[in-house]
Amino acid sequence: MADKSKIEWTDSTWNPVRGCTKVSPGCMHCYAETFAERFRGVKGHPFEFGFDLRLIPEKLAEPLRWNQPRMIFVNSMSDLFHRDVPDHYIENVCRVMLAAKWHTYQVLTKRSERMRDLLKTKLHDAARASHIWWGVSVENKKQGIPRIGHLQEAPAAVRFLSVEPLIEDIGKINLRGLHWVIVGGESGHGARPIQPEWVKSIRDQCAKAKVPFFFKQWGGVRKHETGRTLDGRTYSEFPETVDHPVSTADERRAVLKELETSFAPA
Ligand code: SF4
């Protein structure tokens, strides 16, 4: 599968885990599930087992092989904090992100309590790294808003919200300690409609709190026709990124060898 992404707010995707299970209304039309299930039973295809959750250890070290800095969406086809992903595996993902620090990583979850608890403990070093951005999905008030609180309780250097698919007015939100907000409507067959007032309310709250705002899409059945213009302009703001130099080829080879040896089953 190509590592270049069509997602507007990232460059590449990295999937050391594939597959997931639904956890809240935002998952109803999960694009990852729809994509993965298309290939169930296709021998040798990365999604031969559809959307069943699987660890993909051979993908763990992939960012170390990319020698140009990229913005990387971690686990676009899963949720890193799913209960079936063991702590030690998440720690290995973090070891790679800390080693290949010339990239910027975007980790997004709906399992915000587990993320918070691990960022406070085993993932402490990764939490503090400003090239790793930690985010939660917020689709509605009931399940989405509590995730913001969990994120704020986590000792993360950079925190963000992905308010997508926005399926209702989420009202006033607490933006304390947040560094980025992405908003988008649902797309594809059966997409639940978004209202401009819901988006404008979030945009205006971000402007007031000086939080960068990214409007990804209106969505709908034909998202390319509805576009991403809001009040006559596009919003493509990002948090500040940090520049870390790319390690030399020799350094990268050495780290790769060390990490791959440590990832190998005993
Ligand atoms: S948590 Fe994300 S990847 Fe998992 S089912 Fe829900 S939308 Fe899909």
Residues whose N, C-alpha, C, O or C-beta is under 5 A from the ligand:
A	BS01	SF4	C20 T21 K22 V23 G26 C27 C30 A32 M77 S78 D79 K110
